Amino acid sequence: MTLLPLFDVSHLPDAAWMVDPPAPTGLLSGLREPIDIEEVGHAVADFVGESIELTPLEAPPQQEWLAEIRVPGLSSPLLFFTAKREEHDGLEIPITECPQLLGVESLLHPADPLTVYVNLVRLLMAATPDPRFTWDVITNRIIDEQGLAEAFLGDGTEPPDRVLWVTEAVETTNDRWIIQTRGLHRCGRAELAVAEVPVAAHQQALMLVDGLASLCLESPLPAPGQVIQVGSDLSVRIETAESRQLEAHTAAPTGIILDPEGDHVDETLKALEGSTVAMYRTARAGARETRQARETWSTFAAFAATSCDSIDCLVQVPFMPPDGTDDDTHLLWLRVVSSDGTAAVAELLHCPPDAVGLAAGDRHDIDAETISNWCIMLPEGPHGPESATLLVERLEAS
């Protein structure tokens, strides 16, 4: 486990959507025993394998000590500190087992906030004896030991980019809500929101906000009022919260997502209800998802071999456009009809009108090298590659 190099992202958003400097990011972990500045400094230096610069600072009243640490390869200094836990802080771990918190605060690099975030988690875990969790102050998300091991600490692992933000709903009028992100400001970008959303359209609004939040980390957002294509046959317009008189419900700056024309987002949300419209994925998210799916294919194939007659076992396959065309690659879902535990035969569930040579119901031979994702529709809900360990336990118990 080491620090990751920055991902090469050369484009940043239009100036209207920039937050410069980014909002600080704060992470906390639990301590069983007190730890001092020197111990943390030695642990960080041992982890990176290089000399670091450690400068003790005057701590505010709520902190026991505070130190600035500069690590080679990181663009911003790190502020490490310890503080006593509060009685009702929401953690499920008793204070007697974890009386103190070790914290780190820094700035994420706008060109690649996810990599810097992963590095901060790794440095905090390296400095924490027997780490049990990481608590993200911005999103209030707590990542337990298993989540840390699976998404942050192993070689070749990386969490989804949505770990950088949460999406929340705020009621503004009777049965009308704003669905908005919280966390993009620390990525150097405006928060994103959809306004005037009825309860029935919350799921589509969530898909739209989360999808555009992910895309904006890899591709620049256009200037206010301009239209951007965010999916196959799916385009939106982004306006400032001030221009929509929504600044009372949002944190500046926030981009309000609208239909390409008009004052609402109804047409876009309606389009997302269907099965033929999907948002683009970032190259990074797609690569991560594909890697996970292929690494866990044996679990999926084994489960499908015993259960595909009674449970929907779905695979996602990228269908490339014909050579010499500028058409999009279609990521389409198929249902497995048979599996020998190694490979499978699956039939196409739906087909976009522009997918030349394909039709719903077509059967295709599938193996680990042809998929980009998989999903098993169990009674309690869908399970994907991230649930492979649970599925293995089910197979062994059956």
C-alpha positions as CSV (number, residue, x, y, z in Angstrom):
1,M,0.0,0.0,0.0
2,T,1.5,3.3,-1.1
3,L,0.4,6.8,-2.1
4,L,-1.2,7.0,-5.5
5,P,0.0,9.3,-8.3
6,L,-2.4,12.0,-9.6
7,F,-4.7,10.9,-12.4
8,D,-4.1,13.0,-15.5
9,V,-7.0,15.3,-15.8
10,S,-6.2,18.4,-17.9
11,H,-9.6,20.0,-18.0
12,L,-11.2,22.0,-15.2
13,P,-14.8,23.5,-15.2
14,D,-15.8,26.9,-16.5
15,A,-14.8,29.7,-14.0
16,A,-18.5,30.0,-12.9
17,W,-18.3,26.5,-11.4
18,M,-14.9,26.7,-9.8
19,V,-14.3,26.9,-6.0
20,D,-10.8,28.3,-5.5
21,P,-9.4,27.4,-3.1
22,P,-11.4,24.2,-2.5
23,A,-13.2,23.7,0.8
24,P,-11.1,21.7,3.3
25,T,-11.6,18.0,3.7
26,G,-11.5,16.5,7.2
27,L,-11.2,12.9,8.2
28,L,-11.3,11.3,11.7
29,S,-10.3,7.9,13.0
30,G,-10.7,6.3,16.5
31,L,-7.9,5.9,19.1
32,R,-7.9,3.3,21.9
33,E,-4.9,5.0,23.5
34,P,-3.5,8.6,23.4
35,I,-1.0,9.3,20.6
36,D,1.5,12.2,20.4
37,I,2.8,14.3,17.5
38,E,6.1,12.4,17.2
39,E,4.4,9.0,16.9
40,V,2.2,10.3,14.1
41,G,5.1,11.9,12.3
42,H,7.2,8.7,12.5
43,A,4.2,6.6,11.2
44,V,3.6,8.9,8.2
45,A,7.3,9.0,7.4
46,D,7.6,5.2,7.6
47,F,4.5,4.9,5.3
48,V,5.8,7.2,2.5
49,G,9.4,6.0,2.9
50,E,10.7,9.6,2.8
51,S,11.5,12.4,5.1
52,I,8.7,14.7,6.0
53,E,8.4,18.2,7.4
54,L,6.6,18.3,10.8
55,T,5.8,21.6,12.5
56,P,3.9,21.8,15.8
57,L,1.2,24.5,15.9
58,E,-0.9,26.1,18.6
59,A,-4.0,23.9,19.1
60,P,-7.5,25.4,19.5
61,P,-9.3,24.6,22.7
62,Q,-11.2,21.5,21.4
63,Q,-7.9,19.9,20.2
64,E,-5.2,18.3,22.4
65,W,-2.4,19.0,19.9
66,L,-2.1,20.2,16.3
67,A,0.7,19.8,13.8
68,E,1.4,20.6,10.1
69,I,3.0,17.8,8.1
70,R,4.3,18.2,4.6
71,V,4.6,15.0,2.6
72,P,6.5,14.8,-0.7
73,G,4.2,14.3,-3.6
74,L,1.2,16.0,-2.0
75,S,0.4,19.6,-3.1
76,S,-1.1,20.8,0.2
77,P,0.1,20.4,3.8
78,L,-1.7,18.1,6.2
79,L,-3.0,19.2,9.6
80,F,-3.0,16.3,12.0
81,F,-4.6,16.7,15.5
82,T,-6.2,14.7,18.3
83,A,-9.4,15.5,20.2
84,K,-11.6,13.9,22.8
85,R,-14.8,12.3,21.6
86,E,-18.1,13.8,22.5
87,E,-20.7,11.8,24.4
88,H,-23.4,11.8,21.7
89,D,-21.3,11.9,18.5
90,G,-23.3,9.2,16.6
91,L,-20.5,6.6,16.6
92,E,-21.7,3.1,17.6
93,I,-18.3,2.3,19.3
94,P,-18.5,3.0,23.0
95,I,-16.3,5.9,24.3
96,T,-14.6,3.5,26.7
97,E,-13.3,1.5,23.7
98,C,-12.4,4.6,21.7
99,P,-12.0,7.7,23.8
100,Q,-10.1,9.9,21.3
101,L,-10.1,10.8,17.7
102,L,-7.1,11.3,15.4
103,G,-7.9,13.8,12.6
104,V,-6.4,15.0,9.4
105,E,-7.4,18.1,7.3
106,S,-6.2,19.1,3.9
107,L,-7.2,20.4,0.5
108,L,-8.0,18.0,-2.4
109,H,-6.4,18.8,-5.7
110,P,-9.1,20.0,-8.2
111,A,-7.4,18.1,-11.1
112,D,-7.8,14.8,-9.2
113,P,-9.7,15.0,-5.9
114,L,-10.4,11.3,-5.7
115,T,-6.7,10.3,-5.7
116,V,-5.8,12.9,-3.1
117,Y,-8.8,11.7,-1.0
118,V,-7.6,8.1,-1.2
119,N,-4.1,9.2,-0.2
120,L,-5.5,11.1,2.9
121,V,-7.4,8.0,4.0
122,R,-4.3,5.9,3.6
123,L,-2.1,8.3,5.5
124,L,-4.6,8.6,8.3
125,M,-4.9,4.8,8.6
126,A,-1.1,4.5,8.6
127,A,-0.9,6.9,11.5
128,T,-3.7,5.2,13.5
129,P,-2.8,2.2,15.6
130,D,-5.4,-0.6,14.9
131,P,-7.7,1.5,12.7
132,R,-11.4,0.6,12.9
133,F,-13.1,3.3,10.9
134,T,-12.8,6.5,9.0
135,W,-15.3,9.3,9.6
136,D,-15.7,11.8,6.8
137,V,-16.6,15.2,8.4
138,I,-18.1,16.7,5.1
139,T,-20.4,13.8,4.2
140,N,-20.8,12.4,7.7
141,R,-20.1,9.0,6.2
142,I,-18.4,6.4,8.3
143,I,-16.3,3.7,6.5
144,D,-15.7,0.6,8.6
145,E,-12.8,-1.8,8.6
146,Q,-14.1,-4.0,5.8
147,G,-15.0,-1.0,3.6
148,L,-11.5,0.5,4.1
149,A,-9.8,-2.8,3.2
150,E,-12.0,-3.4,0.1
151,A,-11.9,0.2,-1.3
152,F,-8.9,2.1,0.0
153,L,-6.1,0.0,1.4
154,G,-5.4,-2.8,-1.0
155,D,-3.1,-2.6,-4.1
156,G,-5.2,-1.8,-7.1
157,T,-8.3,-0.8,-5.1
158,E,-10.1,2.4,-5.5
159,P,-13.5,3.6,-4.2
160,P,-16.2,5.0,-6.5
161,D,-15.9,8.7,-7.0
162,R,-19.3,9.3,-5.2
163,V,-17.4,8.8,-1.9
164,L,-16.5,12.4,-2.4
165,W,-20.0,13.7,-1.9
166,V,-23.5,12.8,-0.6
167,T,-26.8,13.6,-2.4
168,E,-29.5,14.9,-0.1
169,A,-33.1,16.1,-0.5
170,V,-34.4,19.3,1.0
171,E,-38.1,20.1,0.9
172,T,-38.7,23.7,-0.3
173,T,-42.5,23.7,-0.8
174,N,-45.3,21.2,-0.3
175,D,-44.2,18.0,-2.2
176,R,-41.4,19.9,-4.0
177,W,-37.8,19.1,-3.2
178,I,-34.3,20.1,-4.1
179,I,-32.0,17.1,-4.8
180,Q,-28.5,18.4,-4.3
181,T,-24.9,17.3,-3.7
182,R,-22.8,18.1,-0.6
183,G,-19.1,17.6,-1.1
184,L,-18.2,18.9,-4.5
185,H,-17.0,22.2,-3.1
186,R,-14.0,20.4,-1.6
187,C,-13.3,19.1,-5.1
188,G,-12.9,22.6,-6.4
189,R,-16.3,22.5,-8.1
190,A,-19.8,23.9,-7.7
191,E,-22.4,21.8,-6.0
192,L,-25.1,20.5,-8.3
193,A,-28.9,20.4,-7.8
194,V,-32.3,19.7,-9.4
195,A,-35.1,21.8,-8.1
196,E,-38.9,21.5,-8.0
197,V,-38.7,17.7,-7.8
198,P,-41.9,15.8,-6.8
199,V,-41.5,12.7,-4.6
200,A,-42.3,10.4,-7.5
201,A,-39.3,11.6,-9.4
202,H,-36.7,11.5,-6.6
203,Q,-34.9,8.4,-8.0
204,Q,-34.5,10.0,-11.5
205,A,-33.3,13.3,-9.9
206,L,-30.8,11.3,-7.8
207,M,-29.5,9.5,-10.9
208,L,-29.2,12.9,-12.8
209,V,-27.4,14.7,-10.0
210,D,-25.0,11.8,-9.1
211,G,-24.3,11.2,-12.8
212,L,-23.4,14.8,-13.6
213,A,-21.4,15.1,-10.4
214,S,-19.3,12.2,-11.5
215,L,-18.9,13.5,-15.0
216,C,-17.8,17.0,-13.8
217,L,-14.8,15.5,-12.1
218,E,-13.4,14.3,-15.5
219,S,-14.9,16.7,-18.1
220,P,-15.4,20.5,-17.8
221,L,-18.9,21.9,-17.2
222,P,-20.0,24.5,-19.8
223,A,-20.6,28.1,-19.0
224,P,-24.0,29.0,-17.4
225,G,-26.9,28.7,-19.9
226,Q,-25.0,26.4,-22.3
227,V,-26.3,22.9,-23.1
228,I,-24.2,19.8,-22.4
229,Q,-24.8,16.3,-23.6
230,V,-24.7,13.9,-20.6
231,G,-25.9,10.7,-22.2
232,S,-27.2,9.0,-25.3
233,D,-30.0,11.3,-26.5
234,L,-29.8,13.2,-23.2
235,S,-28.8,16.8,-22.8
236,V,-29.2,19.4,-20.0
237,R,-28.6,23.0,-19.3
238,I,-26.9,24.4,-16.1
239,E,-27.8,27.7,-14.6
240,T,-26.6,29.4,-11.4
241,A,-28.7,29.1,-8.3
242,E,-28.8,32.9,-8.1
243,S,-30.3,33.2,-11.6
244,R,-33.0,30.7,-10.5
245,Q,-33.6,32.5,-7.1
246,L,-32.6,29.4,-5.2
247,E,-29.6,30.7,-3.3
248,A,-31.6,30.5,0.0
249,H,-31.7,26.7,-0.4
250,T,-28.2,26.1,-1.7
251,A,-24.5,26.7,-0.9
252,A,-22.8,29.1,-3.3
253,P,-21.8,28.2,-5.9
254,T,-24.4,25.7,-7.0
255,G,-25.4,24.7,-10.6
256,I,-29.1,24.1,-11.2
257,I,-29.7,21.4,-13.8
258,L,-32.5,22.1,-16.2
259,D,-33.9,20.8,-19.5
260,P,-32.1,22.2,-22.6
261,E,-35.0,24.6,-23.0
262,G,-37.5,26.1,-20.5
263,D,-37.5,26.6,-16.8
264,H,-37.9,23.0,-15.6
265,V,-36.3,19.6,-15.7
266,D,-39.4,17.5,-16.2
267,E,-38.5,16.2,-19.7
268,T,-35.1,15.0,-18.6
269,L,-36.4,13.3,-15.5
270,K,-39.1,11.6,-17.6
271,A,-36.5,10.4,-20.1
272,L,-34.5,8.8,-17.3
273,E,-37.6,6.7,-16.3
274,G,-37.2,4.7,-19.5
275,S,-34.8,1.8,-20.2
276,T,-33.3,3.3,-23.5
277,V,-31.8,6.4,-22.0
278,A,-28.6,6.3,-19.8
279,M,-26.1,8.8,-18.6
280,Y,-22.5,8.7,-19.7
281,R,-20.0,7.2,-17.4
282,T,-16.5,8.5,-16.7
283,A,-13.6,6.5,-18.1
284,R,-12.3,6.1,-14.6
285,A,-15.6,4.8,-13.1
286,G,-16.1,2.5,-16.0
287,A,-12.6,1.0,-15.7
288,R,-13.1,0.5,-11.9
289,E,-16.5,-1.1,-12.4
290,T,-15.2,-3.4,-15.2
291,R,-12.2,-4.5,-13.1
292,Q,-14.3,-5.4,-10.1
293,A,-16.9,-7.3,-12.3
294,R,-14.2,-9.4,-14.0
295,E,-12.3,-10.1,-10.8
296,T,-15.5,-11.5,-9.3
297,W,-16.9,-13.2,-12.4
298,S,-16.3,-16.7,-11.0
299,T,-18.6,-16.0,-8.1
300,F,-21.3,-14.6,-10.4
301,A,-21.0,-17.5,-12.9
302,A,-21.2,-20.1,-10.1
303,F,-24.3,-18.4,-8.6
304,A,-25.9,-18.2,-12.0
305,A,-25.2,-21.9,-12.7
306,T,-27.4,-22.8,-9.7
307,S,-30.0,-20.0,-9.7
308,C,-30.5,-18.4,-13.1
309,D,-33.8,-20.4,-13.6
310,S,-35.4,-18.8,-10.6
311,I,-33.4,-15.5,-10.0
312,D,-32.6,-12.8,-12.6
313,C,-28.8,-12.9,-13.0
314,L,-27.8,-10.0,-15.2
315,V,-24.6,-9.0,-17.0
316,Q,-23.7,-5.8,-18.6
317,V,-21.7,-6.0,-21.9
318,P,-20.2,-3.2,-24.0
319,F,-21.3,-3.4,-27.6
320,M,-18.9,-1.5,-29.8
321,P,-20.1,0.6,-32.7
322,P,-19.3,-0.4,-36.3
323,D,-15.8,0.5,-37.5
324,G,-15.6,3.9,-39.2
325,T,-18.5,5.4,-37.3
326,D,-18.7,7.9,-34.5
327,D,-21.6,6.1,-32.7
328,D,-21.5,5.5,-29.0
329,T,-20.5,2.3,-27.4
330,H,-23.7,0.8,-25.8
331,L,-23.5,-0.7,-22.3
332,L,-26.4,-3.1,-22.4
333,W,-27.9,-5.5,-19.9
334,L,-28.5,-9.2,-20.6
335,R,-30.2,-11.9,-18.6
336,V,-28.3,-15.2,-18.1
337,V,-30.3,-18.2,-19.4
338,S,-27.6,-20.8,-18.7
339,S,-24.2,-21.1,-17.1
340,D,-21.7,-23.9,-16.6
341,G,-20.0,-22.0,-13.8
342,T,-17.3,-20.6,-16.1
343,A,-19.1,-19.1,-19.1
344,A,-22.7,-18.2,-19.7
345,V,-25.3,-17.6,-22.4
346,A,-27.4,-14.5,-21.9
347,E,-30.2,-12.7,-23.8
348,L,-30.4,-9.0,-24.5
349,L,-33.1,-7.3,-22.4
350,H,-33.5,-4.1,-24.4
351,C,-31.9,-2.4,-27.4
352,P,-31.6,1.3,-28.2
353,P,-32.9,2.3,-31.6
354,D,-29.4,3.3,-32.8
355,A,-27.7,0.0,-31.8
356,V,-27.2,-1.4,-35.3
357,G,-27.5,-5.1,-35.7
358,L,-28.8,-5.8,-32.2
359,A,-32.3,-6.7,-31.1
360,A,-33.9,-7.5,-27.7
361,G,-33.9,-11.3,-27.2
362,D,-30.7,-11.9,-29.0
363,R,-28.5,-14.5,-27.3
364,H,-24.8,-14.0,-26.7
365,D,-22.0,-16.1,-25.3
366,I,-20.5,-14.4,-22.2
367,D,-17.4,-14.8,-20.2
368,A,-15.2,-12.8,-17.8
369,E,-13.5,-10.9,-20.6
370,T,-16.6,-9.7,-22.3
371,I,-18.5,-8.1,-19.3
372,S,-18.3,-4.6,-17.7
373,N,-20.7,-5.3,-14.8
374,W,-23.0,-7.9,-13.3
375,C,-26.0,-7.9,-10.9
376,I,-28.0,-10.6,-9.2
377,M,-31.6,-9.6,-8.3
378,L,-32.1,-11.3,-4.9
379,P,-35.4,-10.8,-3.0
380,E,-33.8,-8.3,-0.6
381,G,-32.4,-6.2,-3.4
382,P,-29.8,-6.2,-6.2
383,H,-26.3,-7.5,-5.4
384,G,-23.3,-6.6,-7.6
385,P,-19.5,-7.2,-7.5
386,E,-19.1,-5.4,-4.2
387,S,-21.3,-8.1,-2.7
388,A,-19.2,-11.0,-3.9
389,T,-18.1,-12.1,-0.4
390,L,-21.7,-12.3,0.7
391,L,-22.6,-14.4,-2.4
392,V,-19.7,-16.8,-1.8
393,E,-21.1,-17.4,1.7
394,R,-24.5,-18.1,0.3
395,L,-23.1,-20.6,-2.2
396,E,-21.1,-22.4,0.5
397,A,-24.2,-22.6,2.8
398,S,-26.4,-24.0,0.0
